[in-house]
Amino acid sequence: MKVLIINQFCGHGSTGRISTDLYDLIEKDGGECCIAYGRYSAPKGYKTYKLGGKFNSVEHALETRFFDNHGFASRFATKKFINFIKNFKPDVIHIHNLHGYYINVNILMNFLKKIDVKIVWTLHDCWPFSPRTAYIDYLENDKLPTYQDAKESKNKYPEVFFPMWNNYKRKKNAFLGFSDLTIVTPSEWLTEMTTRSFLGVYKCMTIHNGIDLKQFTPQKRNLALLEEYKLINKKIILAVASAWDDRKGLKFVNLVAKYFKNDDEYKVVVIGELKKGNIVDNNAIHIDRTDSIQSLAEWYSLAYCLLNPTLFDTFPTTNLESLACGTPVITFNTGGSPEAVDQYTGIVVNNEEITELVKAVDEVQHLSKNLCTERAKLFNKDEKFKEYLNLYKGES
């Protein structure tokens, strides 16, 4: 079985790591895999195909900014990629993120509709059926937005200077018309949203993200780390993100840090890159983004709780990583984030309720570290990604 994976990244970020994890599992199962990607570099040891180069990404970004053309640039790079697909002759094509300034979805999808290859598409966000951006939510009438409404700022990813308002219609035309397409999402929340969109004409199912339980596991207490940051005898309220912005809820992390500024018992520690214009409150400790799993596992293991006040996430793996290290999770009731926990391993707080968020910090002490690690076993990546193998083989 030959599988071609298409994604924005290879080995970089959460979807990039999912791509390489799937590659490893496919090869271990006796298959052959190749990852086609568009941004950054790929780790060594993987068969890959890179679409375009830096110029292609820049040109695509410019078309996005000035013409609201995200997903409809990269024409030459996509036509060249189609020739690669013809030569590679995959049995399965597994699509992940198509946004990210690297591919022309209209050219790609028109080609895929004509070939006799099994197509699986994992949606990691709402971009394929949103008016324009990657992150949307239900309107007040409990319906999905099918036009550019006030909730979607032109400054949200993908950013535009001059919204043209027709990106939704063009995506709909590109993504409809498959005779056999299976859509997968990492959360029941996104599956429900997808089935209510125009993509609801296709089979849609949920396969939760998984993590490596050999790497994310309770670690020996790192006293040197505690001493370095003056955290001895502190209960660490940990907040982790690859990149912090408004969507990730940094505002609420800062509010919690201010609330506990005169409390000798608690200390907020924020790990992750700060997006432009975002700052960490001076009552918290900020540590820049790290790609070291060992370092993250040590911090999760030291923490009293993980604070994840995300305003939109499909199914954040930070929740799973924390549970696997024996640390309970506090999260808002938004997106698919609450699906990671149950009443014994986490506390779900009403969206943007800061008083409940602070109250939850005290209540975490009643949760069980042992049950957190047991809960994490439900999201063992080896078992979760085997569901994809079964899907490729028609056994799902």
Protein Blocks (a to p, Z undefined) as FASTA:
>chain_A
ZZddddfbghiajklmmmmmmmmmmmmnopacddddfehcddehiacddehifklmmmmm
mmmmmnopghiaoklmmmmmmmmmmmnopabdcdddfehojacfklmmmmmmmpccdddd
ddfbfklmgfklmbdcddfkopacfbdcfklcfkbccddfbdghlmmmmmmmmmgoiabd
cdddfbfklmmmmmmmmklmpccddddddddfklmccddddfklmmmnopghiacddddd
fbdcfknommmmmmmmmmmmmpckbccddeddddehiacdfkbccddddfbfklmmmmmm
mpmbdcdfbfbdfbdcklmmmmmnopacddddehjllmmpcfklcccddehilklmmmmm
mmmmmpcfklmmmmmmmmgfklmmmmmmmmmnopZZ
